[in-house]
Amino acid sequence: MHRSIKDEAVSRVKAAYAKVRVGDPREGNLIGPLIDQQAFSAMQNALTKARDEGGQVFGGERQLQDKYPNGYYVTPAIAEMPGQSEVVRHETFAPILYVLAYDDFEEALRLNNEVPQGLSSCIFTTDLREAEAFQSAAGSDCGIANVNIGTSGAEIGGAFGGEKETGGGRESGSDSWRAYMRRQTNTVNYSRELPLAQGIVFD
């Protein structure tokens, strides 16, 4: 987040998180359980590491343990980090939002691109030049680069897939069938003459 709005934005995100309902998703709740105890431990280890690396952590506690002793329900977590770090670059499959402050577009783009994953990214901006730069070849190095919308990208009309450590080809869209085909280049001459290269004459 831009440093000038970070404190206000984080405060609003925390307020939104406090309203999120955690529980059985069949009962109208937004967040269900983590898949197992190992996933819960991985999340807690990530939050501990975030604190060790100078971050301030909000949320991430286990919920509903009395009702579901074998269910690993957690509140979503926010980790305000002082900068790029090892835990931020590591992909933890858990509801953790890492918040890093930046001062200009170039710094934000560097933070986005210096992680080993590259599935999806987004930018929120009213500056057309920043939006175009983010989507250019010199911009986001992710398979999906959205502007003024979140990072979800499973749209049926678009090629869904990532780059770098999350590069596994493309699904959906016009690219989905290419993984099952062998590309071949064909040139067909329908004339009654044989065009020869380099000015060669064949009698």
Buried (B, 14 or more C-beta within 10 A) or exposed (E): BBEEEBEEBBEEBEEEBEEEEBBBEEEEBEBBBBEEEEBBEBBBBBBEBBEEBEBEBBBBEBBBEEEEEEBBBBBBBBBBBEEBBEBBEBEBEBBBBBBBBBEEBEBBBEBBBEBEBBBBBBBBBEEEEBBEBBBEEEBBBBBBBBBEEEEEBEEEEBBBBBBBEBBEEBBBBEBBEEEEEEEEEEEEEEEEEEEEEEEEEEE
